[in-house]
Amino acid sequence: MDIRTIKTFLLAAKYENYREVAEKLYITQPAISFQIKQLEKELGGKLFVKDGRNIVLTEFGRMFYREALDINTQYENSLHRVNQFKQGFNKLLRIAISPMLADTILPTVLHNYMIANPNVEFTIQVMESKEISEQIENGMVDFGLSCLPGSSLTKTIPFHEEDVSLITRHDGYDFETGPVLDAIEILDNNIVFTDNHPFYWTGLKENLKTKFPTLRMMKVNQSYITKRFVLEGMGVSFLPKSSINKELLEGRLLEVPIDAIDIPKACMYFVYKNDQQFDSELMNFISSFHFS
């Protein structure tokens, strides 16, 4: 089995006609048929059946089609990395980032690192923090930037801790002439959007329910949607300082001081599998920035 045969099979599955495949590859139709038969012999199963002048995948063929896609993708990725290396890229970093951290200055930090290190190539996947460890364990990414510590099969280094703030839409008053913000009154009169962070909400909700038994809550599992709802005046929430800095500076959100409950901290973690994948240079670069 070689990659050319795999590509021929994928084209045959796409066009369902050997003649069209032959035209695309500039070879004869019997040559296409021969490649498919050789592949069927190697796999030990029939991949296509005739349907008039066309062909269709068998159940066995449909199963192998998914495998062939993976084989071709891996080949293309490997070829890309080889070509990038020849063009001067001497390192590939595959990173997973949680949506919450993607909503901070972290993208800017990574951009600055890329400018300072032009020979480093990045692939970045945004995924929930609870999924990052599994992707690292499976070798799909090299390391993650997460709101949660890694699993027992990974290693974790915290690189930032910050306050979590009660936020509400700006009331239009300036700092000197505006009324004093009363956290208890604000919580009594608003829906609280919860579960937009994977770590601190379990304990925070218990504290809120104990102190405010009639508090209305609504689960919203993404921080940027939470901010959008708060900006629309639909309610309030508790978010890490790094994810609301921009809106605070622009005067669109307000931080509400609250002493009635203990509010947990939020952390950022560098998660990786082994020391070979640990990039201390990038870690130190990220850690040098002030996120909140």
PEKA-V227234 format. One record per backbone hydrogen bond with DSSP energy under -1.0 kcal/mol. CO is the residue of the C=O (numbers start at 1). NH is the residue of the N-H. E is the energy in kcal/mol with one decimal. If there is no record, write none. Layout:
co;nh;e
CO;NH;E
CO;NH;E
This chain:
co;nh;e
2;6;-1.9
3;7;-2.5
4;8;-2.2
5;9;-2.6
6;10;-2.4
7;11;-2.1
8;12;-2.4
9;13;-2.4
10;14;-1.6
11;15;-2.9
12;16;-2.2
16;55;-1.9
17;21;-1.8
18;22;-2.6
19;23;-2.1
20;24;-2.1
21;25;-2.1
22;27;-1.8
28;32;-1.4
29;33;-2.4
30;34;-2.3
31;35;-2.0
32;36;-2.1
33;37;-2.3
34;38;-2.5
35;39;-2.1
36;40;-2.7
37;41;-2.4
38;42;-2.1
39;43;-2.4
40;44;-2.2
40;45;-1.5
47;58;-2.3
49;56;-2.4
51;54;-1.7
54;51;-3.1
56;49;-2.2
58;62;-2.5
59;63;-1.9
60;64;-2.4
61;65;-2.1
62;66;-1.1
63;67;-1.1
64;68;-3.1
65;69;-2.1
66;70;-1.7
67;71;-2.5
68;72;-2.7
69;73;-2.5
70;74;-2.5
71;75;-2.2
72;76;-2.7
73;77;-2.7
74;78;-2.5
75;79;-2.7
76;80;-2.4
77;81;-2.3
78;82;-2.2
79;83;-2.4
80;84;-2.6
81;85;-2.2
82;86;-2.1
83;87;-1.5
84;89;-2.7
85;88;-1.4
91;121;-3.2
93;123;-2.1
94;142;-2.1
94;143;-1.6
95;125;-2.6
96;145;-2.9
97;127;-2.0
98;102;-2.0
101;104;-1.6
105;109;-2.2
106;110;-2.6
107;111;-2.1
108;112;-2.4
109;113;-2.0
110;114;-2.3
111;115;-2.1
112;116;-2.1
113;117;-1.5
117;120;-1.8
119;90;-1.8
119;91;-1.1
121;93;-2.9
123;95;-3.0
125;97;-2.8
128;131;-1.8
131;135;-1.7
132;136;-2.1
133;137;-2.9
134;138;-2.2
135;140;-2.2
135;141;-1.1
136;139;-1.3
143;96;-1.9
144;271;-2.7
145;98;-1.9
146;269;-3.1
151;154;-1.5
155;272;-2.4
157;270;-3.1
160;268;-2.5
162;266;-2.5
163;241;-2.2
165;239;-2.3
166;256;-3.0
167;237;-1.5
168;254;-2.8
174;178;-1.9
182;186;-2.5
183;187;-2.6
184;188;-2.2
185;189;-1.5
191;236;-2.8
192;218;-2.3
194;220;-2.8
200;204;-1.9
201;205;-2.8
202;206;-1.4
203;207;-2.0
204;208;-2.5
205;209;-2.6
206;210;-1.9
207;211;-2.1
208;212;-3.3
212;215;-2.1
216;192;-2.6
218;194;-2.6
222;226;-2.1
223;227;-2.7
224;228;-1.7
225;229;-2.4
226;230;-2.5
227;231;-2.9
228;232;-1.4
229;234;-2.5
230;233;-1.7
236;193;-3.0
237;167;-3.2
239;165;-2.9
240;243;-1.2
241;244;-1.5
244;248;-2.3
245;249;-2.6
246;250;-1.9
247;252;-2.8
247;253;-1.2
248;251;-1.1
252;170;-2.0
254;168;-2.0
266;162;-2.7
268;159;-2.4
268;160;-1.2
269;146;-2.5
270;157;-2.4
271;144;-2.9
272;155;-4.0
274;277;-1.1
279;283;-2.3
280;284;-2.7
281;285;-1.9
282;286;-2.7
283;287;-2.5
284;288;-1.2
286;289;-1.6
